Amino acid sequence: MKIKTLADLKKVKADVQKKIKLREQSENAGNVVQVKVAMATCGIASGAKETMSFIIDELDFRGIDAVITQTGCMGYCYAEPTIEVTLPGKEPVVYGYVDKDKARQIIDEYIVKGELVDGIIPVNYKTIDE
Amino acid sequence: MKELSLHILDIVQNAITAQSDLIEVVVDENEKTDTYTITINDNGKGMDEEMIKKVTDPFFTSRTTRKVGVGISLFKQNAEQAGGHFSIDSKIGEGTKVRAVFQLSNIDRPIMGDIAGTMTLLIGANPDIRFIYTHKTGMGDFELDTKQVLEELEGVPISHPDILRSLKELITENLDMIAAKIT
């Protein structure tokens, strides 16, 4: 069925409601992954829009509960598109040069297994003194 | 940036930074006047006269993370290269209107590109902002108001990927019906 009007959207709504209920009952409730995609001029010009669309679809396809939002420029314009990933209970990690392939690798290895992937930008590292 | 929809994505980010909760995007394709006009209106914090003069300078930005700000400059340059013009109206506390006019038939006018994907990405990432997207052609007008969408959804989050995919399809189908010049 093609969605052409807001009335058509109502039918999709019912399906989504069911999905949300199922997820709320699952064990993963509350364990939400946060992804922020840098979406300033530098990010957009480097393909941040495609990266973000891909992450939204891929995480949904794998049934991973996530909040995907946009953020501004962190000053790493040379490494755009950049994304910041926060796993539940962990410090945020920033990755650079995130095209679709890199995004898939980050989902496969970091988001799913918790193993860090090459290409981290040390934005929020802490020294031993802190 | 090769697509006008990417400029829209970029300028809307400015509106979001300006703390707007209503952002209107209007695309007007006018064959009679041979113009392709993009207007982005917001109700954010606005700018004073001095700042309006400075924002088209690529070496001005309000950011502290870098020293250049080329978003508006590039949009302006693209409009002027395609036989058009560019303007910004803004008032402190009221909002900002950015308008880029392109010559519709100009060979240097970039294509609109994936406007459906751009709008749904913006809507999904900013569910608390009301977006009104209007696209006018000689064959009719299409309008999508997220306030109406939220009413239809009755509490189901607009940022859910299934809803966003449906919205993208809705936009694509409707733009097709009014024969919007996307590519």
Interface residues (C-beta under 8 A of the other chain):
Chain A: K2 I3 K4 T5 L6 A7 D8 L9 K10 V12 K13 D15 V16 Q17 K19 I20 M39 A40 T41 C42 I44 A45 K49 M52 S53 I56 D57 D60 I68 T69 Q70 G72 C73 M74 G75 C77
Chain B: M1 L6 L9 D10 Q13 I16 T17 R63 T65 R66 G69 V70 G71 L74 D114 G117 T118 L121 G124 A125 N126 Q148 V149 E152 L153 E154 V156 P157 H160 P161 D162 I163 L164 S166 L167 E169 L170 E173 N174 M177
